[in-house]
Amino acid sequence: MSLGELEQRAERAVRRGELLIALEHFDAYLAQQPDDERVRQRMEAVRALLQPSELVSRRRAEPEEPEPGAGTLSDAELGEMHASSGRFGDAAAAYERAWAANPKSELLKERLEELRALTQPAGRADLASAEKLEAMHAAPGKGAPQAQRSAKASAASFAPLQSATAAKAQPKDKVTLLEELLERVRSSRRTA
């Protein structure tokens, strides 16, 4: 097929909305004429119209040959898979195997130490020093029980900020108030 026919077929496919087929025709064109920047830019414009999921499921002109050993995960990859699922013990075991195979790798050693720390918590929580909350009770006229907030959390959430400037009374005059606010902003910039 000539270059002109490939380009025409690609443009027809674009007009019909068959973007994956258009990309295949553009690929075939560029295989014969790799230096044609105009067609390369048009192909990139068509590719930009596709969703990422469409690019993943894109048809191939020739079947892909799997590389030898491509179906297996390395121990480090397996460890990351376990770690992302929260299975830190399994992740640490996989990283131990990876580090045993490559003991000079500082990166593997550091990650193994991180995973071991996640596997073995520092200690038990000190429940005796925790704030005691009242039991949940149903609000009058409502069926669902209402959760009680911690007094410490309420105090921290609604307590006014205490500072030297907040303690003095605010001026009533708008101009004076604005000048004072500007001075606060300027002084905070100088200290920061």
Backbone hydrogen bonds, N-H to C=O, Kabsch-Sander energy under -0.5 kcal/mol:
donor,donor_aa,acceptor,acceptor_aa,energy
6,L,2,S,-2.1
7,E,3,L,-2.3
8,Q,4,G,-2.4
9,R,5,E,-2.7
10,A,6,L,-2.2
11,E,7,E,-2.4
12,R,8,Q,-2.6
13,A,9,R,-2.4
14,V,10,A,-1.9
15,R,11,E,-2.3
16,R,12,R,-1.9
17,G,13,A,-0.6
17,G,14,V,-1.1
18,E,13,A,-2.6
19,L,17,G,-1.5
22,A,18,E,-2.0
23,L,19,L,-2.4
24,E,20,L,-1.7
25,H,21,I,-2.1
26,F,22,A,-2.6
27,D,23,L,-2.5
28,A,24,E,-2.3
29,Y,25,H,-2.3
30,L,26,F,-2.8
31,A,27,D,-1.7
32,Q,28,A,-1.1
32,Q,29,Y,-0.7
33,Q,29,Y,-2.3
36,D,33,Q,-1.5
37,E,35,D,-1.3
40,R,36,D,-1.7
41,Q,37,E,-2.5
42,R,38,R,-1.9
43,M,39,V,-2.6
44,E,40,R,-2.0
45,A,41,Q,-2.0
46,V,42,R,-2.1
47,R,43,M,-2.6
48,A,44,E,-1.8
49,L,45,A,-0.6
49,L,46,V,-1.0
50,L,46,V,-0.5
50,L,47,R,-1.2
54,E,51,Q,-0.8
55,L,51,Q,-1.4
56,V,52,P,-1.5
57,S,53,S,-1.6
58,R,55,L,-0.9
70,A,67,E,-2.2
72,T,69,G,-0.8
78,L,74,S,-2.6
79,G,75,D,-2.4
80,E,76,A,-2.3
81,M,77,E,-2.1
82,H,78,L,-2.3
83,A,79,G,-2.6
84,S,80,E,-2.4
85,S,81,M,-0.8
85,S,82,H,-0.6
86,G,83,A,-1.4
87,R,82,H,-2.4
88,F,86,G,-1.4
91,A,87,R,-2.1
92,A,88,F,-2.6
93,A,89,G,-2.0
94,A,90,D,-2.2
95,Y,91,A,-2.4
96,E,92,A,-2.1
97,R,93,A,-1.8
98,A,94,A,-2.1
99,W,95,Y,-2.7
100,A,96,E,-2.2
101,A,97,R,-1.8
102,N,98,A,-1.2
105,S,102,N,-1.6
106,E,104,K,-0.8
109,K,105,S,-1.6
110,E,106,E,-2.7
111,R,107,L,-2.3
112,L,108,L,-2.2
113,E,109,K,-2.2
114,E,110,E,-2.2
115,L,111,R,-2.4
116,R,112,L,-2.4
117,A,113,E,-2.0
118,L,114,E,-1.8
119,T,115,L,-1.8
120,Q,116,R,-2.2
127,L,125,A,-1.3
129,S,126,D,-0.5
130,A,127,L,-0.9
137,H,146,Q,-0.9
139,A,144,A,-0.9
142,K,139,A,-2.1
146,Q,137,H,-2.6
154,S,150,S,-2.5
155,A,151,A,-2.5
156,A,152,K,-2.2
157,S,153,A,-2.2
158,F,154,S,-2.3
159,A,155,A,-1.2
163,S,161,L,-0.6
167,A,163,S,-1.3
168,K,164,A,-0.7
177,L,173,D,-2.4
178,L,174,K,-2.5
179,E,175,V,-2.4
180,E,176,T,-2.3
181,L,177,L,-2.3
182,L,178,L,-2.5
183,E,179,E,-2.1
184,R,180,E,-2.0
185,V,181,L,-2.2
186,R,182,L,-2.6
187,S,183,E,-2.6
188,S,184,R,-2.1
189,R,185,V,-1.8
190,R,186,R,-1.7
191,T,187,S,-1.6
192,A,188,S,-1.2
